[in-house]
């Protein structure tokens, strides 16, 4: 990143569009990841001390409760 005034400073700040030669190729293939390197499922228990049924219960999405709607008077 440039710290001296000039055209490169404007480009580094995102104020000037990059040259087409500087644009990264977005058609790259993804690299397969081995299963042992895949991240584990997120858990609400950061210390991994909770029982699995409790973690599953906390991860479930509940439907909206219609009784929570306010009645206009």
Backbone as CSV, one residue per row, in Angstrom:
resi,resn,N_x,N_y,N_z,CA_x,CA_y,CA_z,C_x,C_y,C_z
1,UNK,0.850,-1.175,0.000,0.000,0.000,0.000,0.890,1.230,0.000
2,UNK,0.528,2.188,-0.797,1.327,3.392,-0.948,1.017,4.386,0.162
3,UNK,2.052,5.062,0.610,1.860,6.098,1.627,2.200,7.477,1.100
4,UNK,2.804,7.547,-0.073,3.115,8.844,-0.652,1.999,9.246,-1.600
5,UNK,1.714,10.551,-1.686,0.644,10.999,-2.576,0.938,10.629,-4.023
6,UNK,-0.102,10.296,-4.747,0.060,9.955,-6.155,-1.053,9.038,-6.615
7,UNK,-0.951,8.596,-7.873,-1.990,7.746,-8.449,-2.111,6.416,-7.720
8,UNK,-1.001,5.832,-7.289,-1.072,4.531,-6.620,-1.781,4.637,-5.276
9,UNK,-1.683,5.780,-4.622,-2.380,5.974,-3.353,-3.890,5.967,-3.567
10,UNK,-4.344,6.611,-4.619,-5.771,6.640,-4.927,-6.273,5.238,-5.254
11,UNK,-5.483,4.475,-5.988,-5.880,3.116,-6.352,-5.909,2.220,-5.124
12,UNK,-4.940,2.373,-4.225,-4.915,1.562,-3.009,-6.116,1.849,-2.122
13,UNK,-6.596,3.070,-2.126,-7.755,3.447,-1.312,-9.065,3.029,-1.966
14,UNK,-9.009,2.502,-3.188,-10.214,2.065,-3.866,-10.964,3.185,-4.556
15,UNK,-10.312,4.324,-4.742,-10.965,5.457,-5.368,-10.802,5.467,-6.880
16,UNK,-9.902,4.636,-7.396,-9.675,4.516,-8.824,-9.863,3.050,-9.177
17,UNK,-10.641,2.748,-10.206,-10.815,1.329,-10.560,-9.483,0.719,-11.000
18,UNK,-9.243,-0.554,-10.661,-7.973,-1.185,-11.041,-7.923,-1.457,-12.533
19,UNK,-6.700,-1.585,-13.049,-6.522,-1.979,-14.441,-7.058,-3.390,-14.620
20,UNK,-7.486,-3.710,-15.827,-8.014,-5.051,-16.068,-6.936,-6.113,-15.876
21,UNK,-5.670,-5.737,-15.993,-4.592,-6.704,-15.782,-4.382,-7.002,-14.299
22,UNK,-4.866,-6.127,-13.416,-4.694,-6.314,-11.985,-5.855,-7.047,-11.334
23,UNK,-6.947,-7.217,-12.056,-8.128,-7.859,-11.495,-7.852,-9.356,-11.368
24,UNK,-8.040,-9.935,-10.165,-7.777,-11.365,-10.003,-8.789,-12.214,-10.769
25,UNK,-8.348,-13.374,-11.198,-9.202,-14.297,-11.947,-10.134,-15.005,-10.977
26,UNK,-11.444,-14.828,-11.154,-12.422,-15.426,-10.253,-12.878,-16.796,-10.732
27,UNK,-12.291,-17.301,-11.808,-12.699,-18.601,-12.337,-11.802,-19.721,-11.819
28,UNK,-11.024,-19.449,-10.792,-10.146,-20.484,-10.244,-10.976,-21.601,-9.639
29,UNK,-10.442,-22.795,-9.730,-11.120,-23.932,-9.133,-10.829,-23.971,-7.635
30,UNK,-11.786,-24.485,-6.887,-11.570,-24.621,-5.459,-10.738,-25.873,-5.187
31,UNK,-9.960,-25.804,-4.156,-9.097,-26.919,-3.788,-9.876,-27.825,-2.845
32,UNK,-9.944,-29.123,-3.130,-10.673,-30.009,-2.211,-9.956,-30.089,-0.859
33,UNK,-10.748,-30.155,0.187,-10.213,-30.205,1.545,-10.509,-31.578,2.125
34,UNK,-9.501,-32.172,2.721,-9.677,-33.495,3.315,-10.607,-33.403,4.530
35,UNK,-11.375,-34.463,4.807,-12.359,-34.410,5.901,-11.757,-34.071,7.263
36,UNK,-10.539,-34.528,7.546,-9.970,-34.224,8.866,-9.590,-32.754,9.008
37,UNK,-9.553,-32.021,7.882,-9.224,-30.603,7.937,-10.464,-29.717,7.843
38,UNK,-11.644,-30.324,7.739,-12.891,-29.573,7.713,-13.191,-29.067,9.131
39,UNK,-13.685,-27.856,9.262,-14.029,-27.377,10.595,-15.225,-28.146,11.149
40,UNK,-15.252,-28.288,12.453,-16.360,-28.973,13.114,-17.596,-28.082,13.086
41,UNK,-18.729,-28.689,13.317,-19.974,-27.918,13.365,-19.913,-26.936,14.536
42,UNK,-20.422,-25.727,14.351,-20.378,-24.764,15.445,-21.214,-25.233,16.620
43,UNK,-20.726,-24.986,17.814,-21.432,-25.390,19.018,-21.638,-24.172,19.910
44,UNK,-22.795,-24.098,20.557,-23.014,-22.997,21.498,-22.150,-23.126,22.746
45,UNK,-21.629,-24.327,22.985,-20.796,-24.574,24.159,-19.334,-24.455,23.750
46,UNK,-18.691,-23.355,24.094,-17.328,-23.115,23.642,-16.305,-24.011,24.329
47,UNK,-16.596,-24.492,25.507,-15.638,-25.344,26.224,-15.876,-26.825,25.947
48,UNK,-16.878,-27.145,25.166,-17.214,-28.519,24.806,-17.540,-29.351,26.046
49,UNK,-18.255,-28.738,26.999,-18.621,-29.424,28.235,-20.103,-29.789,28.288
50,UNK,-20.923,-29.231,27.395,-22.367,-29.479,27.443,-22.687,-30.842,26.856
51,UNK,-23.788,-31.416,27.308,-24.257,-32.680,26.750,-24.777,-32.435,25.344
52,UNK,-24.641,-33.430,24.483,-25.047,-33.269,23.089,-26.522,-32.932,22.934
53,UNK,-27.457,-33.555,23.690,-28.879,-33.162,23.534,-29.119,-31.690,23.847
54,UNK,-28.396,-31.128,24.810,-28.564,-29.710,25.124,-28.083,-28.834,23.977
55,UNK,-26.987,-29.230,23.364,-26.444,-28.465,22.242,-27.402,-28.523,21.062
56,UNK,-27.973,-29.703,20.789,-28.921,-29.846,19.684,-30.155,-29.010,19.946
57,UNK,-30.641,-29.013,21.174,-31.840,-28.246,21.515,-31.590,-26.750,21.326
58,UNK,-30.414,-26.275,21.698,-30.110,-24.858,21.558,-29.932,-24.453,20.101
59,UNK,-29.552,-25.386,19.251,-29.305,-25.072,17.844,-30.586,-25.060,17.019
60,UNK,-31.693,-25.561,17.549,-32.933,-25.631,16.787,-33.570,-24.253,16.674
61,UNK,-34.146,-23.999,15.495,-34.900,-22.767,15.290,-36.350,-23.022,15.660
62,UNK,-36.920,-22.111,16.422,-38.312,-22.246,16.828,-39.205,-21.407,15.936
63,UNK,-40.410,-21.882,15.645,-41.334,-21.057,14.856,-41.791,-19.863,15.699
64,UNK,-42.254,-18.855,15.011,-42.719,-17.663,15.710,-43.965,-17.977,16.521
65,UNK,-44.064,-17.401,17.695,-45.202,-17.608,18.579,-46.262,-16.561,18.259
66,UNK,-47.432,-16.960,17.794,-48.463,-15.973,17.439,-48.985,-15.211,18.655
67,UNK,-48.820,-15.726,19.856,-49.311,-15.029,21.039,-48.436,-13.831,21.382
68,UNK,-47.283,-13.708,20.726,-46.405,-12.563,20.996,-46.866,-11.298,20.291
69,UNK,-47.822,-11.433,19.371,-48.303,-10.254,18.640,-49.089,-9.345,19.577
70,UNK,-48.853,-8.069,19.458,-49.577,-7.117,20.282,-50.952,-6.844,19.681
71,UNK,-51.913,-6.688,20.562,-53.268,-6.387,20.128,-53.431,-4.879,20.200
72,UNK,-53.825,-4.283,19.064,-54.032,-2.845,19.066,-55.409,-2.522,19.601
73,UNK,-55.469,-1.522,20.451,-56.736,-1.111,21.060,-57.221,0.175,20.457
